[in-house]
Amino acid sequence: MRALVNDLTERNGPDSAADLVIALAGLHVAALDSLARRTGTALEHLVDELELQQLEGI
C-alpha cells in the first residue's frame, strides 16, 4: 500500500494521495455504517472501538 501511495504521489502530486485516503475512508465508513445498522450498534460506538484498537497497537 505504501508503494502504491508513493507512486501515486510521484506521478500526480500529494493531493492525489489525499484524495485516495479520503475515498478509502469513505468506503470504510460506509461499511461500518452498514454493520452498525445490521447489528443495532451506534456507528459512533464502532468508530470509538476501532480508534481504541488502533491506539492500543501503537
N, CA, C and O atoms as CSV, one atom per row, in Angstrom:
chain,resi,resn,atom,element,x,y,z
A,1,MET,N,N,0.831,-1.187,0.000
A,1,MET,CA,C,0.000,0.000,0.000
A,1,MET,C,C,0.872,1.246,0.000
A,1,MET,O,O,0.589,2.218,-0.700
A,2,ARG,N,N,1.929,1.203,0.791
A,2,ARG,CA,C,2.819,2.366,0.850
A,2,ARG,C,C,3.430,2.649,-0.515
A,2,ARG,O,O,3.556,3.805,-0.918
A,3,ALA,N,N,3.809,1.591,-1.224
A,3,ALA,CA,C,4.389,1.764,-2.558
A,3,ALA,C,C,3.372,2.374,-3.516
A,3,ALA,O,O,3.716,3.222,-4.340
A,4,LEU,N,N,2.125,1.941,-3.405
A,4,LEU,CA,C,1.068,2.493,-4.253
A,4,LEU,C,C,0.895,3.984,-4.013
A,4,LEU,O,O,0.806,4.767,-4.959
A,5,VAL,N,N,0.846,4.373,-2.741
A,5,VAL,CA,C,0.677,5.784,-2.400
A,5,VAL,C,C,1.887,6.592,-2.848
A,5,VAL,O,O,1.733,7.692,-3.380
A,6,ASN,N,N,3.085,6.062,-2.639
A,6,ASN,CA,C,4.290,6.769,-3.079
A,6,ASN,C,C,4.296,6.969,-4.586
A,6,ASN,O,O,4.618,8.052,-5.073
A,7,ASP,N,N,3.938,5.918,-5.326
A,7,ASP,CA,C,3.891,6.016,-6.787
A,7,ASP,C,C,2.843,7.027,-7.233
A,7,ASP,O,O,3.094,7.843,-8.120
A,8,LEU,N,N,1.682,6.970,-6.620
A,8,LEU,CA,C,0.613,7.907,-6.949
A,8,LEU,C,C,1.042,9.347,-6.681
A,8,LEU,O,O,0.772,10.243,-7.481
A,9,THR,N,N,1.706,9.558,-5.559
A,9,THR,CA,C,2.173,10.898,-5.201
A,9,THR,C,C,3.229,11.402,-6.179
A,9,THR,O,O,3.213,12.567,-6.574
A,10,GLU,N,N,4.141,10.521,-6.563
A,10,GLU,CA,C,5.178,10.920,-7.517
A,10,GLU,C,C,4.583,11.287,-8.872
A,10,GLU,O,O,5.017,12.250,-9.504
A,11,ARG,N,N,3.596,10.523,-9.314
A,11,ARG,CA,C,3.006,10.761,-10.627
A,11,ARG,C,C,2.047,11.942,-10.653
A,11,ARG,O,O,2.004,12.692,-11.629
A,12,ASN,N,N,1.268,12.108,-9.564
A,12,ASN,CA,C,0.181,13.086,-9.612
A,12,ASN,C,C,0.215,14.147,-8.526
A,12,ASN,O,O,-0.682,14.988,-8.455
A,13,GLY,N,N,1.232,14.121,-7.682
A,13,GLY,CA,C,1.343,15.114,-6.621
A,13,GLY,C,C,0.658,14.665,-5.342
A,13,GLY,O,O,-0.111,13.703,-5.344
A,14,PRO,N,N,0.941,15.364,-4.248
A,14,PRO,CA,C,0.443,14.953,-2.934
A,14,PRO,C,C,-1.081,15.021,-2.808
A,14,PRO,O,O,-1.663,14.290,-2.007
A,15,ASP,N,N,-1.728,15.879,-3.580
A,15,ASP,CA,C,-3.185,15.958,-3.488
A,15,ASP,C,C,-3.848,14.658,-3.912
A,15,ASP,O,O,-4.914,14.313,-3.402
A,16,SER,N,N,-3.234,13.936,-4.834
A,16,SER,CA,C,-3.826,12.677,-5.280
A,16,SER,C,C,-3.801,11.640,-4.161
A,16,SER,O,O,-4.732,10.843,-4.040
A,17,ALA,N,N,-2.763,11.639,-3.352
A,17,ALA,CA,C,-2.699,10.728,-2.210
A,17,ALA,C,C,-3.774,11.089,-1.192
A,17,ALA,O,O,-4.418,10.209,-0.621
A,18,ALA,N,N,-3.963,12.368,-0.972
A,18,ALA,CA,C,-5.012,12.806,-0.047
A,18,ALA,C,C,-6.388,12.396,-0.563
A,18,ALA,O,O,-7.240,11.966,0.213
A,19,ASP,N,N,-6.604,12.527,-1.856
A,19,ASP,CA,C,-7.883,12.111,-2.445
A,19,ASP,C,C,-8.109,10.614,-2.276
A,19,ASP,O,O,-9.230,10.179,-2.013
A,20,LEU,N,N,-7.052,9.829,-2.425
A,20,LEU,CA,C,-7.155,8.389,-2.241
A,20,LEU,C,C,-7.515,8.056,-0.798
A,20,LEU,O,O,-8.372,7.208,-0.553
A,21,VAL,N,N,-6.878,8.706,0.140
A,21,VAL,CA,C,-7.155,8.472,1.560
A,21,VAL,C,C,-8.613,8.809,1.874
A,21,VAL,O,O,-9.279,8.064,2.592
A,22,ILE,N,N,-9.105,9.910,1.347
A,22,ILE,CA,C,-10.492,10.313,1.594
A,22,ILE,C,C,-11.457,9.300,0.991
A,22,ILE,O,O,-12.453,8.939,1.618
A,23,ALA,N,N,-11.165,8.841,-0.224
A,23,ALA,CA,C,-12.030,7.854,-0.879
A,23,ALA,C,C,-12.054,6.539,-0.095
A,23,ALA,O,O,-13.118,5.953,0.103
A,24,LEU,N,N,-10.888,6.079,0.347
A,24,LEU,CA,C,-10.826,4.834,1.114
A,24,LEU,C,C,-11.538,4.981,2.457
A,24,LEU,O,O,-12.231,4.065,2.900
A,25,ALA,N,N,-11.367,6.118,3.092
A,25,ALA,CA,C,-12.050,6.355,4.371
A,25,ALA,C,C,-13.560,6.341,4.172
A,25,ALA,O,O,-14.293,5.805,5.004
A,26,GLY,N,N,-14.021,6.920,3.086
A,26,GLY,CA,C,-15.454,6.920,2.798
A,26,GLY,C,C,-16.003,5.511,2.650
A,26,GLY,O,O,-17.098,5.207,3.125
A,27,LEU,N,N,-15.232,4.651,1.984
A,27,LEU,CA,C,-15.655,3.258,1.828
A,27,LEU,C,C,-15.727,2.550,3.181
A,27,LEU,O,O,-16.647,1.772,3.433
A,28,HIS,N,N,-14.767,2.818,4.035
A,28,HIS,CA,C,-14.746,2.186,5.353
A,28,HIS,C,C,-15.908,2.684,6.219
A,28,HIS,O,O,-16.523,1.901,6.942
A,29,VAL,N,N,-16.201,3.960,6.147
A,29,VAL,CA,C,-17.317,4.499,6.924
A,29,VAL,C,C,-18.630,3.898,6.429
A,29,VAL,O,O,-19.505,3.574,7.232
A,30,ALA,N,N,-18.772,3.749,5.120
A,30,ALA,CA,C,-19.990,3.140,4.574
A,30,ALA,C,C,-20.136,1.694,5.055
A,30,ALA,O,O,-21.236,1.259,5.396
A,31,ALA,N,N,-19.031,0.957,5.082
A,31,ALA,CA,C,-19.074,-0.432,5.563
A,31,ALA,C,C,-19.416,-0.472,7.048
A,31,ALA,O,O,-20.204,-1.312,7.483
A,32,LEU,N,N,-18.825,0.430,7.827
A,32,LEU,CA,C,-19.136,0.478,9.259
A,32,LEU,C,C,-20.587,0.874,9.496
A,32,LEU,O,O,-21.238,0.345,10.397
A,33,ASP,N,N,-21.089,1.792,8.702
A,33,ASP,CA,C,-22.478,2.215,8.834
A,33,ASP,C,C,-23.418,1.047,8.551
A,33,ASP,O,O,-24.408,0.854,9.256
A,34,SER,N,N,-23.107,0.282,7.529
A,34,SER,CA,C,-23.905,-0.896,7.201
A,34,SER,C,C,-23.876,-1.906,8.351
A,34,SER,O,O,-24.911,-2.450,8.736
A,35,LEU,N,N,-22.693,-2.148,8.890
A,35,LEU,CA,C,-22.551,-3.064,10.019
A,35,LEU,C,C,-23.335,-2.555,11.226
A,35,LEU,O,O,-24.007,-3.333,11.904
A,36,ALA,N,N,-23.252,-1.273,11.491
A,36,ALA,CA,C,-23.955,-0.679,12.630
A,36,ALA,C,C,-25.464,-0.875,12.484
A,36,ALA,O,O,-26.144,-1.231,13.446
A,37,ARG,N,N,-25.980,-0.642,11.283
A,37,ARG,CA,C,-27.419,-0.810,11.068
A,37,ARG,C,C,-27.848,-2.263,11.227
A,37,ARG,O,O,-28.897,-2.543,11.808
A,38,ARG,N,N,-27.038,-3.188,10.713
A,38,ARG,CA,C,-27.386,-4.611,10.794
A,38,ARG,C,C,-27.322,-5.158,12.213
A,38,ARG,O,O,-28.074,-6.067,12.568
A,39,THR,N,N,-26.428,-4.607,13.020
A,39,THR,CA,C,-26.248,-5.115,14.383
A,39,THR,C,C,-26.967,-4.285,15.433
A,39,THR,O,O,-27.014,-4.672,16.601
A,40,GLY,N,N,-27.527,-3.155,15.036
A,40,GLY,CA,C,-28.200,-2.289,16.000
A,40,GLY,C,C,-27.240,-1.544,16.904
A,40,GLY,O,O,-27.620,-1.088,17.983
A,41,THR,N,N,-26.006,-1.421,16.469
A,41,THR,CA,C,-24.974,-0.715,17.236
A,41,THR,C,C,-24.797,0.688,16.649
A,41,THR,O,O,-24.856,0.872,15.433
A,42,ALA,N,N,-24.584,1.655,17.510
A,42,ALA,CA,C,-24.364,3.019,17.028
A,42,ALA,C,C,-23.044,3.086,16.249
A,42,ALA,O,O,-22.033,2.527,16.674
A,43,LEU,N,N,-23.069,3.771,15.116
A,43,LEU,CA,C,-21.863,3.938,14.305
A,43,LEU,C,C,-20.742,4.556,15.132
A,43,LEU,O,O,-19.586,4.149,15.019
A,44,GLU,N,N,-21.078,5.524,15.951
A,44,GLU,CA,C,-20.076,6.189,16.781
A,44,GLU,C,C,-19.375,5.197,17.708
A,44,GLU,O,O,-18.174,5.304,17.954
A,45,HIS,N,N,-20.132,4.240,18.215
A,45,HIS,CA,C,-19.545,3.224,19.099
A,45,HIS,C,C,-18.529,2.377,18.328
A,45,HIS,O,O,-17.438,2.110,18.832
A,46,LEU,N,N,-18.879,1.957,17.119
A,46,LEU,CA,C,-17.945,1.168,16.316
A,46,LEU,C,C,-16.673,1.954,16.011
A,46,LEU,O,O,-15.568,1.419,16.092
A,47,VAL,N,N,-16.841,3.221,15.663
A,47,VAL,CA,C,-15.674,4.061,15.359
A,47,VAL,C,C,-14.813,4.221,16.609
A,47,VAL,O,O,-13.586,4.150,16.531
A,48,ASP,N,N,-15.449,4.437,17.758
A,48,ASP,CA,C,-14.694,4.558,19.013
A,48,ASP,C,C,-13.904,3.285,19.299
A,48,ASP,O,O,-12.739,3.351,19.691
A,49,GLU,N,N,-14.530,2.132,19.106
A,49,GLU,CA,C,-13.857,0.862,19.350
A,49,GLU,C,C,-12.655,0.677,18.427
A,49,GLU,O,O,-11.595,0.227,18.861
A,50,LEU,N,N,-12.824,1.022,17.167
A,50,LEU,CA,C,-11.705,0.914,16.225
A,50,LEU,C,C,-10.566,1.850,16.601
A,50,LEU,O,O,-9.392,1.493,16.506
A,51,GLU,N,N,-10.929,3.048,17.028
A,51,GLU,CA,C,-9.905,4.009,17.438
A,51,GLU,C,C,-9.114,3.482,18.630
A,51,GLU,O,O,-7.889,3.599,18.667
A,52,LEU,N,N,-9.810,2.905,19.600
A,52,LEU,CA,C,-9.127,2.348,20.763
A,52,LEU,C,C,-8.203,1.201,20.369
A,52,LEU,O,O,-7.085,1.094,20.874
A,53,GLN,N,N,-8.675,0.347,19.466
A,53,GLN,CA,C,-7.818,-0.754,18.996
A,53,GLN,C,C,-6.561,-0.235,18.319
A,53,GLN,O,O,-5.473,-0.776,18.521
A,54,GLN,N,N,-6.705,0.803,17.522
A,54,GLN,CA,C,-5.541,1.378,16.849
A,54,GLN,C,C,-4.575,1.986,17.849
A,54,GLN,O,O,-3.362,1.821,17.722
A,55,LEU,N,N,-5.103,2.685,18.842
A,55,LEU,CA,C,-4.231,3.292,19.850
A,55,LEU,C,C,-3.513,2.245,20.675
A,55,LEU,O,O,-2.362,2.444,21.066
A,56,GLU,N,N,-4.179,1.128,20.946
A,56,GLU,CA,C,-3.537,0.044,21.696
A,56,GLU,C,C,-2.398,-0.581,20.893
A,56,GLU,O,O,-1.446,-1.110,21.467
A,57,GLY,N,N,-2.496,-0.520,19.573
A,57,GLY,CA,C,-1.466,-1.117,18.713
A,57,GLY,C,C,-0.240,-0.249,18.517
A,57,GLY,O,O,0.736,-0.681,17.905
A,58,ILE,N,N,-0.277,0.966,19.029
A,58,ILE,CA,C,0.868,1.886,18.855
A,58,ILE,C,C,1.924,1.604,19.889
A,58,ILE,O,O,2.961,2.268,19.910
